[in-house]
């Protein structure tokens, strides 16, 4: 495959990380984007984001991943945080049941502020702490099935399933965009107005950059 520059991509998708403080969102982000993990990581202040590109069906998909940071204590994250998001990782800590109980509230907030086509992955993080487990896989799977979200357990510490979780979300977003394009013909500029992917609009994070959408 020919070399392509860092800023050369076919799609740019905004993905948000949400969930209670201390569940490991920042370490999931740093593990996926920089392959780094810090046991000393402090609560993030404000909003942080990082990017990484992956290949999906011979297209370059660039993810801009936003970390909610320390704002969870105020419960309501600003609508600007969610604006333009086409994917979300909803994270809880498998060793703290209260973080799983709060998932329902996070999910409602997410759905109140985003497009109905948003791809959501429920993520049970810290799965390496097997002896401290407080949330069963069965309970989490049942919740994910009921709410029609994807589900995966991860360990940012052991780098388990972190790549898989983000890649699955980005691949599913790509398929949503392709379906939308097919519904309206081959012109990605004709995507329905309700879709959060805007073409050629620099103000929106998520964008389709090339002329052809999902062409083989």
N, C-alpha and C positions, 0 to 999 in steps of 0.2 A: 504494500500500500504506500502511495506517495506520502511524503512528509507534509504535514499541515501545521500551520502556526497555532499557537495557544488560543488565539482569539478567533480561530476559524472553526465555526460550528454550524450545524444545520438547525438545531433547536436549542433554546435556552428555557429551562424550566425552573420556576421558583418552588422550592420545597421547604416547609416549615417543620421545626421540631417543637412539640408541645408536651406538657406533662408536668407533674409536680417538681419542685426544687429537689435536687440531690439524687435524681433517678439515673443520671449519667448522660444527659443530652449532649453536653459539651464534649465529653470523651468519645461519644459515638461520632460526633462531627469531626473531631480531630483525627480519630482512627480512620475514618473513610477518606478524608481529604488530604491528610499528611502522614497517615500511618503512625500517629503518635498517641501515647496514653500517659496521663499524669495522675498518680495517686494523690498528689498535692493540690489538685485543681480546686480553685476557690469558686464560690458562686459567681457567675458571670454578672457583670453590671451592664445594664442597657441591653442593646441588641447586637449580636455579632453574626457575621455570616462568612462562609467560605465557599469556594467553587471547586468543582472537579468535572472533567469530561469523561464520558464512557462511549463505547460503540454499541449501537443497537441497529441491527439490520443494515450494516454498512453505512449508517449515518452517525454523525458525531452529535451526541446529546450532552449539553453542558448543564450541570445542575448548579443552581445558586441556592445554598442551603442556609436557612436562617435559624438561629438559636434563640429561643425566647428569653434566656438569661434570667436575671433576678426579678423579672417583672411578675412572676407567678404569685408573689405574696400579695399583689394588688388584685388578684383574681382575674380582672378583666384586662386582657391584652388588647392594645389598641387595634382598631380595624385596619390601620395602615400596615401593621405587621402581617395580617392575613391577605391584604390586597394583592391580587394577581397570583396567589398560590394555587398550584395545580396538583400538588401532592403534599402529604403530611405523614410524619412518623409520630404516633401518639405513644409516648414512652411511660412505662411504669417500672418499678423495682420489684423483682420477684421475691425479695426478702421483706418487703414492707407492704402489707395488705392494704393499708390506707391509700397508698398511691394507686392501687388497682381500683379501689372503690371510687376514687376521684376521676377515673377515666371517662365515666359517663358524662360528667359535667364538662370535661374538656371537649369531648366529642360534640356536645350540643353547641358549645361556643364556636367550635370550628365550623360546624355546618351552618350556623347562623351568619357567618361572615364570608363564606366561600361559595363557589359555584357547585351545583349539584353533581358535576362530573369529577370532583376532586378525588384523587386516589389516596386512600388512607391505609396505612399499615400500623396495626397494633403491635408494639414491641415490648416484650418482657426482657428488660436488661438485667445484668449482673447474674446471669444464669450459671456462672462459674461458682457462685456461693451455694452449692447444692445442699450443704448441711443446714443452711439458714432459710431454705425455701418456705415462703408463706402463701404463695399463690400457685395453684396447680395448673399444669398445662391444659387440662380438661376444662377448667373454669374459664381460662382465657380464650380457648378455642370456641367454647360455647358462646361467649360474649361476641367474639369476632363474627361468628356465623350469624348470630342474631342481628348484628348491626351492619352486616354486609361489608366488612373490612377484611383486609389480609391480616395474617398473624405470623409472627416469628419471634423466637427467643434469641437473645444475643448476649455476647459478653464482649464489651469494649476492651476489657483487660486481656482476655485471651484471643481477641480478634475473631471471635466465633460469630459467624452469620452477619457481621456488620456490612461487609461487601454485598452479601446476598440481599439484605433488607433494602438497602438504598437502590441497588441495581434493579430489583423487582419493581419497586415503586416507579422508577424512571422508565422502565420498559412498559409498564402498564399505562403510564401517562402518554407515552409515544403511541400506543395502540388506540387510546381514546382520541388523540388528535388525528390519527389516520382515519378512524371511523368517521369523525366529523367531516374531514375533507372529502371522503368518498360520498357522503350523503349529499354534498353540494356540488359534486363534480371535482375536477382535478385542480381547480384554482384555489390555493390555500387562502387567498385574499378574500374569498367569499365565505369564510367560516361564519357560522351563525353568530348573531350579536350577543347571545347569552354565553358564548364560550369565552373563557378568560384568556385564551391565546389570541393576541392581537398581532397582526403582521405589520412590521415596519414602524411600530410605535415605540419610540425610545423611552417613553415614560412608564411603560409596562415592562415588568421584569421578564415575564415569559413571552417568547416570541418565536416565530418561524422565520428563519433567515433566508433560505434558498427559495427559488421559484417552484421547484417540484416538491410535492409533499408525499412522502411514503412511496415514491416510485421505486420499482424493483431495480 
